[in-house]
Amino acid sequence: MITPPLAATQERELYRRAERHVKMRLGLAVHAIVYLLVNAGLWFLNEAHGGYRWAVWPTLGWGIGLLAHATATFLVTGRQRWIEQMVRREAERLGKTG
């Protein structure tokens, strides 16, 4: 079996991770848009019929879920960037001292 050069393997891995991060962010954007549209509809129905403001509960519950989704998305993508920065700095430091 012939193995591809290391640079090509690293490039594919970088592309795969970038693609994953973009998909995560797009998923979050879709989630946020659906959240806004559905909850706007719920609030409209609630106000149209008057009475108790029940729409606050699904808005709050789903909002917590959306916040968790956003946190997970930015922790994963931010963590990866943070690790890459640390590795780059460490490699530079080792190159200067070694």
Protein Blocks (a to p, Z undefined) as FASTA:
>chain_A
ZZddfklmmmmmmmmmmmmmmmmmmmmmmmmmmmmmmmmmmmmmmmmngpjdfklmmmmm
mmmmmmmmmmmmmmmmmmmmmmmmmmmmmmmmmmmmZZ
